[in-house]
Amino acid sequence: MTVIPRKVKRKHGEYWELVDTRRVNGKVVQKYVGYLGKDPKAKSEIKPEDILPYIERLISNGISQEEIGTILRKIGIDYDTWPITKIIIENDLKLKKLFLRLK
């Protein structure tokens, strides 16, 4: 199973979604997994051991944009959203993966 972002063109613009791609009986089969919005980097897969030391700081009310940027760089996430207004940690039980979504 490979989960990749895919660009989708719609009537009102271009959007990104996560797609599970795999081979079944010699054919490529794609299955919709999740919506990313207009920014493909809005949702990044993370490993729990990478983010656990930073969760308390990320969810504190007084965190600055610079501190958020520092933490994201430490765990290897590139982002171009500015300012970040939402940090969502999503545990996808179906995919058995953990995602960090920035808005």
Summary of the structure (lengths in Angstrom):
residues: 103
radius of gyration: 15.4
end to end distance: 26.7
largest distance: 52.4
contacts: 235
relative contact order: 0.19
helix: 20%
strand: 47%
